[in-house]
Amino acid sequence: MPIVKTEYGKAGDKTVYCYTLDNGGGLSAEIINYGGIIKNLYFNDKNGVKTDVVLGRDTLDDYFKNDGYLGALIGRHANRIAGGKFTIDGREYNAGINENGNSLHGGNVGFDKKVWDAEESGTDAEPSLVLSLLSPDGEEGFPGNLKVRVTYTLTADNALKIEYSAVSDKDTVVNLTNHSYFNLAGYNSGTLKSQTLYINSSFYTPNDSACMPTGEVLSVEGTAFDFREAKELTPNLDAPDAQVQMFGGFDHNFVIDGEGYRLAARAECADNGIVMETRTNQPSMQLYTSNGLPEGEYKNGSHCGVHSAFCLETQCFPNAMKYRHYPNPLLRAGEEYKTVTEYKFSVK
């Protein structure tokens, strides 16, 4: 089984390991069981150059201060909950507050800051890393003892497949995703120049000034949010659209057209030919163009910051418990939460 396990550091009294997965067909990844972080993701470009397409940091200490959630698993609830408040069957709960009076990405100590149990699995052609944890009842204000399992697999057709599952003993909310920052030209290119994006979405949810959905669901037709034909990212990051101007780029939820497991997005880099297709069974996806990523030195001395990468966070709608017309993240006791997202790579 092509998985190499090496010690990466200590988180308190727990040892953190780095797992290197390689499918033997051009795709490999380095994943640590602290935060389930994808620290490196390599694919060979059209010239056979091994290219690392995700931003990251060097050391475990750097990841303890992981501004921007680089590469991390996000839970219990990805994205934002207004005021941290949500109601289940008339009872109000208060999730951890960690961003301007709101709850972001699971609160103060989300799944991105946990040491996960890890198990190696899969085959030579499709190696898998299975991560699991128990989030106790009341953690960060969320009800229920929640058993979570996330499986990373490098498939034989060069996809990074992420399968999420969870079961709770109480009614709760669950919305899991991964927060990798992609730059198909390479993590150290520092720009999204020559990269195009297609999004299979006819509608998006606009935000208020706190980046919280307003409850509206608007057509992308005639707006900067229309990616139904692929277009370059860089020229559109300062589009004369009030929503784009408010955030200095995109940090918005796109409603994925269709149902079931389907294509959500396709990104391409004209310079090296790398193509990444995102597929999911989730109802929506957050496009984030690293508008607030702190400027500074990242892994291997690379300089990254604003607009150095993009995130495609498949998810349930943000703050969905507030709006009955939004698909919501409610998970009833004993039922299984089960979603899958795949980032598939090729060259053209």
N, C-alpha and C positions, 0 to 999 in steps of 0.2 A: 504494500500500500504506500503510494508516494506522498507520505506526510512525514515531515521532520519536525520534532518537538524540541525546543531549546528554552532554557530558563531566561526570562526577560527582566525579572526584578521581583520586588516584594511590595505588597499592599497590606500594611499592617503585618499580621502573622501569616498571611496567605502568599503563596508563591504564584507569580504570574508567568505564564508560558506564552511563547510565540510559536504558532503552528504554520508551517510552510506547506501549502498544497500545490500540486502540479499535475495537470491532466495529461502531460506529455504531448499535447497538441498545440502548444503555443500560449496557453493561459496558465498563470500561476498567481498565488496570493499568499500574503503573510497576514495572519489574523491573531490577535492576542485575546486571551480570555478575560482581561480587564475591559469591561464595557463592550465586549464583543467587537472590538475595533478592527476594521480593515485598514491596516497600516500601509500595505503595498498591494497593488494589483497590476500585474504585468501582462502585456500582450504584444506580440510581434507586429510591427507596422508593415506597410507594403514593401519596404526594403529589407525586411527581416530584422529590423532594429528592435530590441527588447525595450518596451516603453512602459514606464510606470504611470498610470493614468489617474491616480488619486493623490490628493494632498495628504500630508501627514506630519508627524513629529518624530523626533529621534529616540527619546528615552521615555521610560515609564513615568518619571517625574514630570516630564513635559506633558504627558497625557493626564496627569492629575490636575493640571491647570488647562484643560482642553477647551479654551474659548472657541466657540463655534461648533463643538460636538463633532470634530473631524472623525469620520469613519465609524461612528459609534451606533450601537443599537439604542433605540429610543423607546421608552415606556415608563410608567404604564400607559401614559397618554401622550402621543406625539402631538406637536404643535401646541396651540394655546387654549386655555380655559379661562374665560373672563372672570376676574376676581377669584379664581380658583373654585368657584361654586358650581355645583351641578346637583340635580335632584333625581332621585330614583323612587318612584311610587310614593311621592309626597315627602320623602325624607331628604333633607339637604346635607350635602357633604362638602368639605372644604379641602381641596388639594393644596399641596405646598406652594407658597407664593415665592417666585424667584425672578420675576421680570415686571417691573413697573406696576405692581399690584395684581399681576396675573400669574397663572401657573403656566410654565413653558416646559415642554418635553419631559414631563414626569415630576417636576418640582425640584426641590433642593438636592436630593440625592436620588436621581433617577437610575434607570438600568444602565445608563452610560458610565456610571461610577461604581458598578458592582463587579466583583470577581465571580465569574460564571463557572460552574462545573463544566468540564469539557470531556468529550469522548470522540475518539477517532473512529471513522466508519467509511463506508463506500468501497470502491474498487480502484484499481490502478488507473483506469480511464476516467473514473468519476469519483474522486476522493471527496469525503464529507467530514465536516467538523460539526458535532452536535453539542450545542451549549444549552444549559438548563439552570434554572434557579427557582427558589420559592420566595415570593414577595409576601410577607406576612400581612394579615388583616390589620388595617389601619395605617400601613406604611404610606407616608406622604399624604395621609388623609383618605386613601382609597379603601373601600370595603372589600373584605374577602381575602382568604388565603389563596393566592394566585400561583399556580404552577405553570411555568413558562418554559417553552422549548423552542429553540431557533436552530435550524440546520442550514449551514453553508455548504453548497456543493458546487464543484467545478465540473460542468457537464462535458461530455465527449464532443459536443458541437460548440464548445468555447463560450459557455454562458456561466456567469456567477448566479446561481439559483439560491434564493433565500426563502425558506419555508418557516412560517411562524405558527405556533399553536399555543393555546393557553386554556386552563380550566380553573374556575373559582368555586369555592364553597358558599359564596354569597353573591347576590346580584351586584354587578360592578360595571365599570367601564374599562375597555381595553382598546388601544389604538397603537399598534407597533409599527416601526419603520426603521430604516437605516439612513444615517446622515452622512454618507460619503460625498466628498467634493470631487467632481470629475473635471479633468482637463485632458482631452484626448490628444493634445499635442505634447503632453508630458507634464508632470507635477511641477517641474521647474521652468516651464515656459513663461509663466507670469502674466499671460494674457489669453483671452478667448478668441483672438484674431483667427480668421479662417475657419471657425467652427460654426456649423449651422445646426438648427434644431427644428424638428417637426413634432407637434403635439397633437394627438388624436382627441381634440377637445373643441366643442362648439360653444361651451359655456364656462364661465369662471365666477368666482365669488370675490367681489371687491372688498377692500379693507377700510377700517377707520384708521385714525392716526396712530393707534396702538398696535396696528397690524392684526386687528381682530376682524373677522368677517362681519359685515353689517347685517347679514341675513338675506341680502339680495343674491340672485343668481342671474347674471347678465350674459347676453350673447357676445361672443368675441368678434362678430361681424363688424368690419370697419374700424377695429381698434388695434392697439399695439399688442393685444393679447391673442390675436389671430395667428397661430402657428400651424394652421391646417395645410399650408404650403411651407416647406422648409425655408427658413431665412437665417441670415447671419445674426448671431447674438450681439456682437459688439456694437454695431450701429443702432441697435434698438434699446440699449441700456440707458440711454438718455432721451428716449422718445418723448415728444410733446404731449404726453398723456398725464393727467393729474395723478393717477394711481402710480405710474412709473416714477414720476418726479417726486412724489411723496417719500418713496423708499430708496431712491437712487438706483433703481433697477427693479427686478422682479422678486417678489416674496409673496406669491399668491397661489391659491388653490385652484387647480383646473379640474373640471368635471370630465372624466374620461368617457368618451362616446362608447356606446354598446354595453354589453353585459358579459359576465364570465371572464375567463382568462383571455386577454386580448392585448393588442399593441397599444401602449400608452404614449411612447415617444421614440424618436430616432434622432440621434446626434451623429454628426460626421465632422471629421477634420480633413479639410482639403489638402493640407500640406503633407500628411503622412498616410492618408487613406483609411485611418481607423474609423470604423462605424460601430456605434453602440445602440442596440435596440432595447427598450425597456418594455417588459410585458408584466401584467399584473391582473389579479381578480379584484382589486380594491376599487372603490367608486371614484377616487380622485387622486391627485398628485400635486404636491407643492413644488413649484419651480422657484428655487432660490439662487440668485446670481451672486452670492457672497458679497452683498452690499455692505455688510457690517463686519466682515472678517478683519481682525486686527492686523495692521501692517507689521511685518517683522520677519524674522528668520524662522524657517520651518525645517523639515528634514533635509539632511545633507547640505545644509547651508543655503537652501533655496530661499528666495525672497517672495513672499506671497502677501496678499491683502485683498483690497476691494476689487471685485470682478476678476479674480484669478481663477475661478472655477465656477461650476454650476452644480446644484443638487437637484435630484429628481426623487422626492420623498413620497412614495406611494402611501396612501393613508385613507382614513375616514375623514369627513369634513372637519375642519377645526371648529371648536366651540359648538359642536353639533347638538349637544343636549339642550341648548337654548332654543333651537328652532325645530319645530315638528316636521317641516318640509325638507330638512337635511337628513341624509342617511346617518344614523347615530351609532355610537360605539358601545351600546348597552350589551353586556354579556350576562345572561341569566345563569344562576347557580346550576352547576352540573353540565351546562352546555359547553361545547368546544369552540373556541375561537380558532379559525384556521384561514390563513391567507398565504399567498405566495407571490413573490416578485422575482423577475429574472432580468439580468443585464447581459445581453448576448453580444459578443464581439465578432467582427469580421473586417475584411479590408476590401477596398474597391480601387 
